[in-house]
């Protein structure tokens, strides 16, 4: 039986050719049904996914693929999740979300002491899992921007740490969610996101507003950043799908 519940609605999948810059998640789980369910929903919500079914394979895959985040089951064949976590943490700062069927507090404490960043007990809701994954990814700088989270796109310069945007060297004042939306799209350069995916990734999985919120924020950003808002250069509409940013 699967230990994931509350699948809820999922966003449309991103085409493979547009997903090369999407976060890569390594799912380490020996329950094939659960692994397939979690992997399916991650892909549907814009993530790339690889999987491993035992602890030894998990370490090998993590070293080879360098994922952006690892979902790590505690009870694994060949090597348990605690030892996998300890070994990975000794050589990498990749975010680790530990999954376990056990509910005892001692397991949670040991997992966190071994270096896990967060802990989720089975059975869990897929919405909660996605929220935890996104929260962990937001707390860790993107490896593609080792310069401190700075992105240059034509006359625009984005600074994640300072949460600032320069246009032709002059600062543009953005509202918090305007900056969050802009930086999320810019760091995923060229990738198309549906409005639902943007709401989930930028506003949060529990956002109750409508998708028109995305359209309004994109319009505001174009008016502030694009030389010709009616024919934007960076913030592009993909008809029938959503939006993408092009540097």
N, C-alpha and C positions, 0 to 999 in steps of 0.2 A: 504494500500500500504506500502511496506517496505521502510524504510528510509535509507537503506544501498545500496551502488552502487559499481561498479567496483570490482566485485568478483575476477577477475583474476584467475590465476592457483593456485591451492592449493596442498599442499604436501600430500602424502599418510598418512592414519591414522596409529597411533601407536597401536599395540595390547594392550588390556587392561592389560595383565599380565606384560607388559614392561613399563606401564605408571604410576605405583604407585608413582613414585617420580617426575612426571611432575608437573609444577605449576598448582595450582587449581584456577580457575577464577569463581567468582560468578557473573552471569549476572542478573541484576535487571531491568526488562523491562516488561510492561504490554501489549505491542504489541506482540502478539504471533508469528506473521510472522517474525518480526524483531528479536525477541529473538531466534527463531529457526534458522534463517539464521546466526546470529552471533555465536551461540553455535556450529553449524555445522562446520563453518570455523575455529573456535578456536580448536575444536577437530582434524580437519584435519591437523592442524599445530602443533600438539604435546601437546596441553593443555588438562587438565581435566576440566570439566565444570559442574556447578550446577546452578540452576536458581530459581528466585523468581519473582512473578508477582505483588507484592504490597510492600509498605514500611514496614509494620509490619512483614511480612514474611521475608523480606530482613534482618532485624535486628536479627530475630530468627535464620535464616540460617547462618548468619555471625558468630554469637556466637557459634553455634554448629559445624560448619565445619572449621572455621578458614582459610578462603581462603587466597591465596597469593596476590590476586588483586581483586578489585570489579569494575565492569562496572555498573554505577548507573544512571538510567534515572532520569531526573529532575521532570517530571510530572507523579506521581504515585498515585494510589488509596490508601485510608486509611491513608497514611502518605507520604508527598511529599519528593522528593529526598534531598532537602536542610536539612530537619529535620533528615532524615536518616543519612546523612553525618555528621551532628553535633553530633548526639548520638554515631555513630560509632567512630568518631574521639576522643571523650572524653574517650574512653576505649581501643583504638587500634590505631596502626600506619600503618595499612594495606593500601597499595596504592589504591587510589580511582580515577577512570577516569569517569568524569561526562558526560553523554549524554543528549542532549536536542534539541528539535525542535525549541527553541527560539534562536534568533540571537542577541538580545539586549545585549549591553556591560554590563549593570547592572546585568544581570543574571550570566554572567561569573564571574564578580567581587564578587558577593555574594557567589557563589559556591566555589570560591577559598578561600574566607575569612572563610567559614564554615569548611575548611580543605581539600577540594578536591585537588589532586595533579596535575590534568590536566583536560582539558575541550575539548569536541569534539561536534560540532554542526551538527545536522541532516539537510539534508542527508549527509552521510559521505561515503568515499570509504573504503572497507574492508581492502585494503592494508595499508591505513593510520591508521586504527584502530589497526591492528596487529603491525605496527611499534610503535605506542604509547604504547601498552601493553608491548612490549618487552623492550622499553626504560625505562618504569617505573620499571619493574622487575630488570633491570640491576642496577638501582640506589638504590635498597633496598637490604640489606644483606639477604641471604637465611636463613630462620628460622632453617633449618637443620644444620647450621654451626654457632651456637651461640658463638663459640670460636673465632670469628673474621674472619671466612672464611678460616680456615685451614683444609686441607684434607690430610690424610695419607693413602698411598696405597703401602704396601710393603716397599721398600727402598726409595719411593718418598714421599716428603712433599711439599704440595702446599699451598701458602699463598696468598689469594686474595688481601688483603690490600697492601701488599708489592710487589705484582705481581712477586713473586719469586718462584723458584722450587729448592729443594735440592734433590740430589740423593746420597744416602749413606753419607749424611752430607755435601756434596760439592755442591756448587751452579751450576746450569745449566743455561746457557745464552740462553734465548728464544726470538724470535722476538715477537712483540706485538700480532699479530694474532695467532701465535703458542700458546702463553699463553692463549689467549681468547678461542681458540678451545679446548685446553686441560682442562681448568677449567670448561667450559660448559659441556663437556662430563663427567668429574669426579664428578661434583656435581649432575649429573643425573645418578649416578652409576647403571650400568646394563641395562639402557634404550637404545633401538636401535633407531638411527636417520638416516633418508635418507640423501643423500648429499644435496638435496634441502632444507631440514629442517635445516641442519647445515649452509648452506649459508645464509638462512634467519635469523637465530638466532645469528650467529657470525659475518657475514659480513654485514648484514642489508638487508632489504626487497628490496632496490633499487640497489643491487649489479648486475653489468652487465656481470661479468665474468662467465666462465663455471664451471661445477661441478668438473672438473679436479683439480681446485684449492684446493678442500678438500683433494683429494688423495695425492697431492704434500705435503701439510702441515702435513698430517698424516704420510707420509714417513719420513719427516724431524724429527718429534717428536719421532718416533720409533728409528731413528738413534741416537738421543741424549739421550733418556731415557730408552730404552729397552736393557737389557743385550744381547739378541739375536734378533735383529730387524726382521729377517726372520720368527721367531716363537715368536711373541710378547706375553707378559703375561697380559698387561693392555689394550693396544689399539688394539681391536679386530675387524676384518672384519666379518660382517654378510653377507654371500654371497647372492647376489641378492637383498639386502636391503640397507645396509650402514655400519655404524660403531657404536660401543659401547665401554664404558670404564668399566673395571672390577677391583675392588680394590683387 
